[in-house]
Structures are given as C-alpha cells and as structure tokens.
Amino acid sequence: MHPSISNRYGESPPPYEEVMSGQYLEASTSAREDGRIDVTVKVKQPGLESLLPDNRSADSPRLPEVPLSAVKPLNTVMQIVGSTGTRLRKDGHRIRLATHENLKDFIRDSGLEFFPIGGNPEGLMI
C-alpha cells in the first residue's frame, strides 16, 4: 500500500484473501500491501499442471510508481432520497442509515434507525 494512504487514514485496510478448493484444483488469492494480487493455483491431480500457464516470469516490466497526489480527485455525489424503508420495515426488516454522529438526531427525528460509522466528517474532507 502506498505509505501516504495508511498515513492519511491512520490504518491499513484489512487483508483480503479468498481460497477455493475442488476435486482437481485449489486456488487462493491475496491482496498485497502495494495493491497487487497474488493468485496461487495448486493441482491436485497428476498431469493437470501442464494445462496451467507459467506466469513466474521475473523479467516482467514493473509499472512505474505513481504518487498519490497525481491521482485525479473524485467527483462524488451521494444521494439519499425517497423511501425510508417503510415497506421493508412493514415486512419485518431492520433499516439503519449509517453516517456520522453529528447527523444522529436528524436521522432519528426522521423516524430512521441510526448506525454510527465513526470519524469526524470535517476531518475526512480535507
């Protein structure tokens, strides 16, 4: 992971890993700290390894490092309108709106259940 990402948010994201296994193959994936994904395939039946490509080339060109400041800023719109989950609540479902603590009263006054996501929204918008 780029060092400025962990510094900016105070922590690294959780490790991502997936393992799948079947009669003939076992495969696993894991995300590296630098954003690359490792894929490992283990053959369980003799002879199948010849069907797998050899991707262990050490001379593959590395992509250049791109500073986080060079990434274009996002133009993001989040819209929460319309239903307050009336039908879902009528059918017995639990509806919660996840946002920052400073909006808790507004959410609850609207008849919705509040779920805190933590953090200071002003601090996150810099």
C-alpha positions in Angstrom: 0.0 0.0 0.0 1.2 3.5 -0.8 2.6 4.9 2.5 0.5 8.1 2.3 -2.7 6.1 2.2 -2.1 4.5 5.6 -0.9 7.8 7.0 -3.9 9.6 5.7 -6.5 7.3 7.2 -4.5 6.1 10.2 -4.7 2.4 9.4 -4.3 -0.1 6.6 -7.4 -1.9 5.2 -8.0 -5.5 6.3 -6.2 -8.3 4.4 -8.2 -9.6 1.5 -7.9 -13.3 0.8 -10.0 -15.9 -1.0 -9.4 -19.7 -1.1 -11.4 -22.1 -3.3 -10.9 -25.8 -3.5 -12.3 -28.5 -5.7 -11.6 -32.1 -6.8 -8.9 -31.1 -9.2 -7.5 -27.7 -8.2 -7.1 -25.5 -5.2 -6.8 -21.7 -5.8 -6.1 -18.8 -3.5 -5.8 -15.1 -3.9 -4.5 -12.4 -1.6 -4.0 -8.7 -2.0 -0.5 -7.3 -1.3 0.1 -4.0 0.5 1.1 -2.4 -2.8 -2.2 -3.3 -4.4 -1.1 -6.2 -6.5 -3.0 -9.5 -6.2 -1.2 -12.9 -5.8 -3.0 -15.9 -7.4 -1.8 -19.4 -6.4 -3.1 -22.5 -8.1 -2.3 -25.9 -6.8 -3.0 -29.0 -8.9 -4.5 -32.0 -7.1 -4.5 -34.4 -10.0 -1.3 -35.5 -11.8 -0.9 -34.2 -15.3 -3.1 -31.1 -15.0 -0.1 -28.8 -14.2 0.7 -28.8 -18.0 -2.5 -27.0 -18.6 -1.6 -24.1 -16.4 0.4 -21.1 -17.9 3.8 -20.4 -16.5 3.4 -16.9 -15.1 6.5 -16.9 -12.9 8.5 -14.6 -15.2 10.9 -12.5 -13.2 11.7 -10.2 -16.1 8.2 -8.8 -16.4 8.4 -5.0 -16.6 7.3 -3.2 -13.4 4.8 -0.4 -13.6 6.1 3.0 -12.5 5.2 4.2 -9.0 2.5 6.9 -9.3 2.4 9.4 -6.4 -1.0 9.6 -4.7 -1.0 13.4 -5.4 -1.0 12.6 -9.2 -4.3 10.8 -9.0 -7.2 12.9 -10.1 -9.7 13.8 -7.4 -13.1 12.1 -7.5 -16.3 14.0 -8.3 -18.7 12.2 -6.0 -22.4 12.7 -5.3 -24.2 10.6 -2.7 -28.0 10.9 -2.8 -30.3 9.5 -0.1 -33.9 10.3 -1.0 -37.3 8.8 -1.3 -38.1 5.7 0.7 -37.4 5.5 4.4 -37.7 1.8 4.2 -41.4 1.9 5.1 -42.3 -1.2 3.1 -39.2 -3.1 4.3 -40.0 -2.3 7.9 -43.6 -3.4 7.5 -42.3 -6.7 6.3 -40.1 -7.0 9.4 -36.8 -5.9 8.1 -34.4 -3.7 10.1 -33.5 -0.4 8.4 -30.5 1.7 9.5 -28.8 4.7 8.0 -25.1 4.7 8.5 -23.4 8.1 8.8 -21.5 10.3 11.2 -22.6 11.0 14.7 -23.3 14.7 14.0 -26.4 13.6 11.9 -27.7 11.2 14.6 -30.6 13.5 15.8 -31.6 14.3 12.2 -31.8 10.6 11.2 -33.7 9.6 14.3 -36.1 12.6 14.1 -36.9 11.3 10.6 -38.0 8.0 12.0 -35.0 6.0 10.9 -32.5 4.0 13.0 -29.1 5.4 13.1 -25.8 3.5 12.8 -22.6 5.4 13.6 -19.7 5.0 11.2 -17.3 6.9 13.4 -14.8 9.6 12.4 -15.1 13.3 12.1 -16.6 14.2 8.8 -14.9 17.6 8.7 -11.5 15.9 9.3 -12.2 13.4 6.5 -13.0 16.1 3.9 -9.5 17.7 3.8 
